[in-house]
Amino acid sequence: MSRVSFYGLAALVLVFLAADAWAMSAPSPCDTPQAHGPQVDASAVFSVELAPYGHVCFVARKVPVPVYAEADYLQFELLRGPQAPAVKLPWPERYLWNGACRIRAVSFPLLDKGPQRSILILGRCNTAGDELDQALIYRGSPQGFKLDTPLSVDATGFDTIAKAEAWVRERIRQQPSGRAR
């Protein structure tokens, strides 16, 4: 009886060890060619667990825009693996967040009710010769991420991600519907 229990326990331990080894050896979405290259900002490539997509790789990529030949844009993407298409976050609409902006911080707060996280990006941009702290707020929903342009514009000037995130949360809380503007 004791031999069976010992062998049963040993088999169970081996199963758990094999499962852990498989999980550790599973390829990361950041270990793909999409996450590297000369157009990718290497300081803005990291993996994150993000509902509803699961384990993804956050990437900032410089993308040329023919209309604005003098400046590239930063395209933010969520890579889900080599076979899955990237989720591309929308570009800013009313202000320029170009390839010369430096990403200072990224957070994934729960801003709205529900399991979907939002994405808050804080950058330092050179606009018209002035350095300006600029936040981009992408509100998460079951349909994906939508850039909240009014909230992003109003969040200009916050110098830390914690200050920007606290301000955004307070702004959303003050709205009767829980939605900013």
TORKOL-4160 file (C-alpha; in steps of 0.2 Angstrom, whole numbers, padded with zeros to 4 digits, m for minus):
181
<pt num="1" X="0000" Y="0000" Z="0000"/>
<pt num="2" X="0014" Y="0012" Z="0004"/>
<pt num="3" X="0023" Y="0008" Z="m0012"/>
<pt num="4" X="0007" Y="0012" Z="m0022"/>
<pt num="5" X="0005" Y="0029" Z="m0013"/>
<pt num="6" X="0023" Y="0033" Z="m0015"/>
<pt num="7" X="0023" Y="0029" Z="m0034"/>
<pt num="8" X="0006" Y="0038" Z="m0036"/>
<pt num="9" X="0013" Y="0054" Z="m0027"/>
<pt num="10" X="0029" Y="0053" Z="m0038"/>
<pt num="11" X="0019" Y="0052" Z="m0054"/>
<pt num="12" X="0009" Y="0067" Z="m0048"/>
<pt num="13" X="0025" Y="0077" Z="m0045"/>
<pt num="14" X="0032" Y="0072" Z="m0062"/>
<pt num="15" X="0016" Y="0078" Z="m0070"/>
<pt num="16" X="0017" Y="0095" Z="m0061"/>
<pt num="17" X="0035" Y="0097" Z="m0065"/>
<pt num="18" X="0032" Y="0093" Z="m0084"/>
<pt num="19" X="0017" Y="0105" Z="m0084"/>
<pt num="20" X="0028" Y="0119" Z="m0076"/>
<pt num="21" X="0043" Y="0115" Z="m0088"/>
<pt num="22" X="0031" Y="0116" Z="m0103"/>
<pt num="23" X="0023" Y="0133" Z="m0097"/>
<pt num="24" X="0041" Y="0140" Z="m0095"/>
<pt num="25" X="0046" Y="0134" Z="m0112"/>
<pt num="26" X="0031" Y="0140" Z="m0121"/>
<pt num="27" X="0036" Y="0154" Z="m0133"/>
<pt num="28" X="0033" Y="0171" Z="m0128"/>
<pt num="29" X="0024" Y="0183" Z="m0140"/>
<pt num="30" X="0039" Y="0194" Z="m0138"/>
<pt num="31" X="0050" Y="0180" Z="m0145"/>
<pt num="32" X="0044" Y="0183" Z="m0163"/>
<pt num="33" X="0052" Y="0193" Z="m0177"/>
<pt num="34" X="0037" Y="0205" Z="m0176"/>
<pt num="35" X="0043" Y="0211" Z="m0159"/>
<pt num="36" X="0061" Y="0216" Z="m0165"/>
<pt num="37" X="0069" Y="0225" Z="m0179"/>
<pt num="38" X="0075" Y="0243" Z="m0183"/>
<pt num="39" X="0058" Y="0251" Z="m0183"/>
<pt num="40" X="0054" Y="0244" Z="m0165"/>
<pt num="41" X="0057" Y="0254" Z="m0150"/>
<pt num="42" X="0067" Y="0241" Z="m0140"/>
<pt num="43" X="0063" Y="0250" Z="m0123"/>
<pt num="44" X="0045" Y="0248" Z="m0127"/>
<pt num="45" X="0044" Y="0229" Z="m0129"/>
<pt num="46" X="0037" Y="0218" Z="m0115"/>
<pt num="47" X="0025" Y="0205" Z="m0111"/>
<pt num="48" X="0009" Y="0207" Z="m0101"/>
<pt num="49" X="m0006" Y="0197" Z="m0097"/>
<pt num="50" X="m0021" Y="0207" Z="m0104"/>
<pt num="51" X="m0039" Y="0202" Z="m0104"/>
<pt num="52" X="m0047" Y="0197" Z="m0116"/>
<pt num="53" X="m0031" Y="0193" Z="m0126"/>
<pt num="54" X="m0021" Y="0183" Z="m0113"/>
<pt num="55" X="m0002" Y="0184" Z="m0114"/>
<pt num="56" X="0003" Y="0197" Z="m0127"/>
<pt num="57" X="0018" Y="0207" Z="m0131"/>
<pt num="58" X="0016" Y="0226" Z="m0130"/>
<pt num="59" X="0026" Y="0234" Z="m0144"/>
<pt num="60" X="0029" Y="0252" Z="m0150"/>
<pt num="61" X="0034" Y="0253" Z="m0168"/>
<pt num="62" X="0039" Y="0268" Z="m0179"/>
<pt num="63" X="0028" Y="0269" Z="m0194"/>
<pt num="64" X="0031" Y="0282" Z="m0209"/>
<pt num="65" X="0015" Y="0291" Z="m0213"/>
<pt num="66" X="0016" Y="0298" Z="m0231"/>
<pt num="67" X="0005" Y="0313" Z="m0227"/>
<pt num="68" X="0018" Y="0319" Z="m0214"/>
<pt num="69" X="0034" Y="0315" Z="m0222"/>
<pt num="70" X="0044" Y="0324" Z="m0209"/>
<pt num="71" X="0039" Y="0313" Z="m0195"/>
<pt num="72" X="0035" Y="0295" Z="m0191"/>
<pt num="73" X="0021" Y="0290" Z="m0179"/>
<pt num="74" X="0022" Y="0277" Z="m0165"/>
<pt num="75" X="0011" Y="0263" Z="m0169"/>
<pt num="76" X="0007" Y="0253" Z="m0153"/>
<pt num="77" X="0003" Y="0235" Z="m0155"/>
<pt num="78" X="m0002" Y="0220" Z="m0145"/>
<pt num="79" X="0007" Y="0204" Z="m0152"/>
<pt num="80" X="m0002" Y="0188" Z="m0148"/>
<pt num="81" X="0010" Y="0176" Z="m0156"/>
<pt num="82" X="0018" Y="0172" Z="m0173"/>
<pt num="83" X="0002" Y="0165" Z="m0181"/>
<pt num="84" X="m0011" Y="0178" Z="m0174"/>
<pt num="85" X="m0013" Y="0195" Z="m0181"/>
<pt num="86" X="m0007" Y="0210" Z="m0171"/>
<pt num="87" X="m0020" Y="0221" Z="m0162"/>
<pt num="88" X="m0015" Y="0239" Z="m0168"/>
<pt num="89" X="m0021" Y="0253" Z="m0156"/>
<pt num="90" X="m0028" Y="0268" Z="m0165"/>
<pt num="91" X="m0017" Y="0283" Z="m0169"/>
<pt num="92" X="m0020" Y="0299" Z="m0159"/>
<pt num="93" X="m0033" Y="0310" Z="m0169"/>
<pt num="94" X="m0031" Y="0329" Z="m0164"/>
<pt num="95" X="m0013" Y="0330" Z="m0158"/>
<pt num="96" X="0004" Y="0323" Z="m0164"/>
<pt num="97" X="0012" Y="0309" Z="m0155"/>
<pt num="98" X="0026" Y="0306" Z="m0167"/>
<pt num="99" X="0041" Y="0294" Z="m0168"/>
<pt num="100" X="0051" Y="0307" Z="m0159"/>
<pt num="101" X="0041" Y="0305" Z="m0143"/>
<pt num="102" X="0049" Y="0295" Z="m0129"/>
<pt num="103" X="0039" Y="0282" Z="m0119"/>
<pt num="104" X="0041" Y="0285" Z="m0101"/>
<pt num="105" X="0028" Y="0273" Z="m0094"/>
<pt num="106" X="0014" Y="0261" Z="m0098"/>
<pt num="107" X="0001" Y="0254" Z="m0086"/>
<pt num="108" X="m0014" Y="0243" Z="m0089"/>
<pt num="109" X="m0027" Y="0249" Z="m0076"/>
<pt num="110" X="m0045" Y="0244" Z="m0074"/>
<pt num="111" X="m0054" Y="0260" Z="m0077"/>
<pt num="112" X="m0071" Y="0254" Z="m0081"/>
<pt num="113" X="m0082" Y="0241" Z="m0075"/>
<pt num="114" X="m0079" Y="0224" Z="m0082"/>
<pt num="115" X="m0064" Y="0213" Z="m0084"/>
<pt num="116" X="m0056" Y="0222" Z="m0098"/>
<pt num="117" X="m0040" Y="0232" Z="m0094"/>
<pt num="118" X="m0037" Y="0249" Z="m0102"/>
<pt num="119" X="m0020" Y="0255" Z="m0108"/>
<pt num="120" X="m0012" Y="0271" Z="m0102"/>
<pt num="121" X="0004" Y="0277" Z="m0111"/>
<pt num="122" X="0014" Y="0292" Z="m0104"/>
<pt num="123" X="0027" Y="0300" Z="m0116"/>
<pt num="124" X="0038" Y="0315" Z="m0117"/>
<pt num="125" X="0035" Y="0323" Z="m0134"/>
<pt num="126" X="0044" Y="0338" Z="m0143"/>
<pt num="127" X="0031" Y="0349" Z="m0150"/>
<pt num="128" X="0035" Y="0365" Z="m0158"/>
<pt num="129" X="0052" Y="0365" Z="m0149"/>
<pt num="130" X="0044" Y="0362" Z="m0131"/>
<pt num="131" X="0045" Y="0346" Z="m0121"/>
<pt num="132" X="0028" Y="0341" Z="m0116"/>
<pt num="133" X="0022" Y="0326" Z="m0106"/>
<pt num="134" X="0007" Y="0318" Z="m0115"/>
<pt num="135" X="m0004" Y="0304" Z="m0110"/>
<pt num="136" X="m0013" Y="0292" Z="m0121"/>
<pt num="137" X="m0028" Y="0283" Z="m0114"/>
<pt num="138" X="m0035" Y="0268" Z="m0123"/>
<pt num="139" X="m0051" Y="0262" Z="m0115"/>
<pt num="140" X="m0054" Y="0244" Z="m0115"/>
<pt num="141" X="m0070" Y="0235" Z="m0119"/>
<pt num="142" X="m0075" Y="0218" Z="m0125"/>
<pt num="143" X="m0074" Y="0225" Z="m0143"/>
<pt num="144" X="m0056" Y="0230" Z="m0141"/>
<pt num="145" X="m0047" Y="0247" Z="m0137"/>
<pt num="146" X="m0053" Y="0264" Z="m0141"/>
<pt num="147" X="m0042" Y="0280" Z="m0140"/>
<pt num="148" X="m0051" Y="0292" Z="m0128"/>
<pt num="149" X="m0045" Y="0308" Z="m0137"/>
<pt num="150" X="m0054" Y="0321" Z="m0125"/>
<pt num="151" X="m0047" Y="0312" Z="m0110"/>
<pt num="152" X="m0030" Y="0310" Z="m0117"/>
<pt num="153" X="m0029" Y="0329" Z="m0122"/>
<pt num="154" X="m0035" Y="0334" Z="m0105"/>
<pt num="155" X="m0022" Y="0323" Z="m0097"/>
<pt num="156" X="m0008" Y="0333" Z="m0105"/>
<pt num="157" X="0005" Y="0339" Z="m0093"/>
<pt num="158" X="0006" Y="0324" Z="m0080"/>
<pt num="159" X="0024" Y="0319" Z="m0077"/>
<pt num="160" X="0021" Y="0302" Z="m0069"/>
<pt num="161" X="0010" Y="0288" Z="m0074"/>
<pt num="162" X="0003" Y="0287" Z="m0056"/>
<pt num="163" X="m0003" Y="0305" Z="m0057"/>
<pt num="164" X="m0011" Y="0303" Z="m0074"/>
<pt num="165" X="m0019" Y="0287" Z="m0069"/>
<pt num="166" X="m0026" Y="0294" Z="m0053"/>
<pt num="167" X="m0033" Y="0309" Z="m0063"/>
<pt num="168" X="m0041" Y="0298" Z="m0076"/>
<pt num="169" X="m0049" Y="0287" Z="m0063"/>
<pt num="170" X="m0056" Y="0303" Z="m0054"/>
<pt num="171" X="m0062" Y="0310" Z="m0070"/>
<pt num="172" X="m0072" Y="0294" Z="m0074"/>
<pt num="173" X="m0078" Y="0292" Z="m0056"/>
<pt num="174" X="m0086" Y="0310" Z="m0058"/>
<pt num="175" X="m0096" Y="0306" Z="m0073"/>
<pt num="176" X="m0114" Y="0300" Z="m0069"/>
<pt num="177" X="m0113" Y="0286" Z="m0082"/>
<pt num="178" X="m0095" Y="0281" Z="m0077"/>
<pt num="179" X="m0089" Y="0286" Z="m0094"/>
<pt num="180" X="m0078" Y="0301" Z="m0097"/>
<pt num="181" X="m0086" Y="0315" Z="m0107"/>
